Amino acid sequence: MYMRANKIFFIPLLACAGLVSFKSSSSLTVKAQKVADTVQTGGLFDASEKPKLISKQFSFTEGASVDKKGNVFFTDQPNNKIWEYSTSGQLTLFLDSAGRSNGTYFDKKGNLVTCADEHNQLWSISPKKKITVLLHDLNGHLMNGPNDIWIDANGGIYMTDPYYQRDWWERKKSELDGQRVYYMSKGSNTPVPVASDLQQPNGIVGTPDGKYLYVADIRANKTYKYTIASDGSLADKQLFTEQGSDGMTLDIKGNVYLTGKGVTIYNPAGVKIAHIDINEPWTANLCFGGKNKDELFITASKAVYTFKMKIRGVE
């Protein structure tokens, strides 16, 4: 009876040991999955989240930019309109007959500066929708077609000027001898070339401290990083990554977000850390919006999407 008691006591111990082992294995599996998700997303978003479709009523969306309150403005270039997506989730038409605007960016006064592609100009659109033409031409010649811009802390404008033939143009070729990046200081109406050795510059963004500028050469499928000099000129050109981009933005940690086939995210060293799939033929542009600037707003072909992030965009 004593021996039988020992045996009976011994068997549950084995069972308990197996049960403990099972729980530990399950816990380790969950932890491993969390680690895998963090690696996949760079810790920047929830791996289970999917982009949220806001609307699919456009012809081609572009030029996403955010105002101080977190409202996002974007363009539908073929339909010649600029739309606003508010922090409350309301989608409204901001401006009709918008100069075929493409890329956009807000200046410190709250004016929306746009690449008005209809006549290859730069416009400044006030909150009350008053339009001021900032750039008419370059020494009497039409620009190729201002595409994307970034405005520095001094109010100077960096602009990419690739050539894409538009259906609404009468001309059939460029009036210039190259596709360049230009800088136009505040108050000036004459852009100065600052990068002339790119095949087709497109997406552009600078760091908030004004030290660096990222420029995508979309035809060469490369993105470069430049050092910004005190006079606005660029120096120390470095290959950032072997990927071009239509548009781009930054988060507060300096990660760089490139577009094209969805959204690809690189850390400041140029290492790919995450990718966001977008179920559209092309992802053109993006910015951080919302009240906390933690919602990625994405323009993609005929649609616009939002995507919740665990990090905020730059101010």
N, C-alpha and C positions, 0 to 999 in steps of 0.2 A: 504494500500500500504506500509506503514511503517512496519507493522507487517510481511507482506509477505517478505519484504526485509530482515528483521531479520532472518526469517526462511531460506531463501535462503543462507544467510551468515553463518548460523549455520551448515548446512549440509556439506559443503566443509570442515569445520573445523574438523568434525568427520572423514571424508575421509582422510584428511591429517594426522590426528592422527594415523589412522590405517596404513597408508603408512609408517610413521616413525617407528611404532612398527614393521612392516614387515622387514624393513631394519636393524633394531637393532637385530632382531632375526636371520637374515641371517648372520650378522657380528659375532654374538656370536657363531653360528654354525661353521663358519670357524675357529674362534679362538679355539673352543673346539676341532676341528679336529686336529689343529696344536699341541695342548697340548697332545692329544692322540698319535699322531705320534711321538712326542718327548719322551713320556713315552715308547712307543714301541721300539724305536731305541736308546734310551739313549742319543739322540741328536748327535749321532756319524755318522749318515748317513741319506740320504733322503729316506723316507719310500716308495717312488714311484720307486726307483731304483731297478734294478734286476742285479744279477751277469752276467757278459759278458763272454760268452764262447770264449776262444782263440783257442783251438784245442782239438780234441778228437781222436788222432791217436796213443795213447799209450796203454800199457798193465796195468800198475799201477804206478801212479805218486806219488812222495814223496819228502822229503828233500828240501823244498823251503828255499832259503836264498838269501840275497841281498848284492851286493857289494857297495862300497862307492858312486858310481855314480847313483845307483838306479836300475841297471840291476839285474834281478832275475835269479838264477840258480836252477834247480830242476832235480830230478832223475827219470828215468823210469827203476826201478830195474830189472824186468823180462827180459827186452831187453838189460840190461847192458849198459845204456847210461846216459850221463848228458847233459841236454839242457840248453840253455840260451834264456831268453826273455828280449830283450833290452828295454830301455826307449822310443825308437821310435816305439815299437810294433813289432819288428822283432823277429821271432822264428828261432833259428839256433842250430844245433848240436854242442855242445862244446867238448865232449869227448866220443869216442866209447871205448869199452873194459874198462869200468870204475870201475872194481873191485866189481861189483854188489852193487854199493854205495846206501846207504839208506839216513839217515840224513846227513845234511851238515851245515857248518857255516864258515864264513870268519874270518880270523885272521887280525890283524892290518896291516900286510904287503901285504894284498890282496891275500893271498893264500886261496884256497878253501879246508878246512879240511872236509874229508868225512868218514863216517862209511862204510868202504869197507867190505861188508858182505860176499864176496866170500870166503875169507880166514880169516874172523873175525879180521880184522886189522883196524887201523886208517891210512888214507893217508892224505898227504898235496899236493895239486895240484897247481902249480904256474900258473900265468896268461899265461905263455908260455907252459903250460901243462906238465911241468916236475913233475914227481911223486916221493915223498919221503915217505917211510913208517915210521910213527911215533910210531906205536905200532904193534908188531908181535904177542905176546902172554902174558900170565900171569904165570910166573914161570914155563914155559915149557908146560902149558896147553892152549888150544884154549879158547878164550873168547866165551861166549854164542853166541854173535852176536851183536856188537856195533850198537845201533839203532838211538839214537839222541844225539846231543852234544850242549853244550853252552861254549863259551870261555870267560873267565873273562879279566879284564883290564891288568892283569899281564901275560897273555898268557897261563894261566892254563886251562885245558880242563875238564869240567864235562861231564860224559858220562853215559847213561843208557845202561844196558846190559841184556835185556830179552832174553829168548830162544824161537825162532820160527823155527821149522824145515824147512829147505829149500830144494827144489828139487835138487839143485846143490851140496849139501853136500854128502860126503860119510858116515859120522858119523850119527848115529840115536839117540844119546842122548848127554846131556851136559857133559863136562869134569869137570865142577865146581859144587860146592855144594849149589848154590843159584843164585838168580837173583838180582843184586845189582846196586847201583849207585857208580861210581868211579870218583876220581879226579887224574889228572896227571899234575903235575906242569910243567912249561915251561922248556924244556931241558931234562926232564925225559922220560924214556920209560917204566916205571913201574907204572901202575895205582894203586891207594890206595882206598880201599872201604870206602865210607863215609856214605852210607845208606844201611843197610842189612836186614831191616825188612819189605820190600815191596814184594808183591806177584809177580808183573810183571811191573817194572818201564818202562816207555816209553817216553812220551813227557817231555821236560825239557827246562827251560829258566830262566835266572837270571836278576835282575834289573841292570840298567846301573851303579848305584853307588856301585855295588858289595856287597850290604848288604843282599839281600835275593835271594833264589833259589826256584823256583816252580818245583815240580816233580809230574807227573801223574802216579798213579798206575792203569793201565788200566784194569787189571783183577779184582781188588777190586772196580773199578768204583769210585775212589777218587783222588783228587789232594791235595797235601800237600805243605805247605810253610815252608822253613827252614831259619834260620839265618846262614849266612856264617861267619866263624871265620877267623882271620888273616892268619892262616896256611892252609886255604882251607877246613878245616873240617866243618861239619854241626852240628847245635844244634837247640834246641827249635822247634822241629817238631810240626806243627799245622795243623789241618785239614782246608784246604782252602774252598773246596766245595765237595759235594757228586756227583761228576762227574769225570770220568777218561778222558784221552785224548791221541790221537795218536801223535799230534804235538801241539805246542803252540807258541804264540808271545805276545808282549806287545805294548801298545801305549804310547805316551808321558805323559799321565795322570795316568799311572800305571794300566790301565785296562788290564785284562788277557783274551786272546782269546783262547778258547779250541775247538778241532775238534772232529769229529765222525759223528753224524747226523747233518750235516751242521756245522755252526760256532756259538758257544755260548759265549757271552761276559759277564764277571763279573767285577765289580768294585774292587778296592784294598781291600775292606772289605769282599769280597767273595759273594756279592749279585748279582744275575743275573740281568742284565740291558738291554740285547738285544739278538736277535737271527737272524742269516742270513740263510735262507733256500738255500740249494744247491740241485739241482735236479739230484743227483747221489747216488748210494748205500752207498758210504762211503766218508767222507772228511778226508784226511790223514794229511795234513800239510798246513802251511801258513806263510806268512811274508808280511811286508809292502814294496812295491817297487815303482818305478817311480821316476822322477826327484825330486819331493817334498816329497817322501816317504808317500804319502797319498792314494796309491792304494793298496788294499788288494789283494795279489796274492794267489790263493787257488789251491792246488792240490787235486783232487777228483776222485778216481777210475781211469778211462781211460782218464780223461780230466783235463784241467787246465782252471781256470777262473780268471778274475779280477773284483774288486768291488770298486767303488769310495767311499772314506770316507771323512768325515769332520774333521778328525784328523790325525795326522802323527804318524808313528811308531817310536820306539826308535832308536837311532843311534847305 
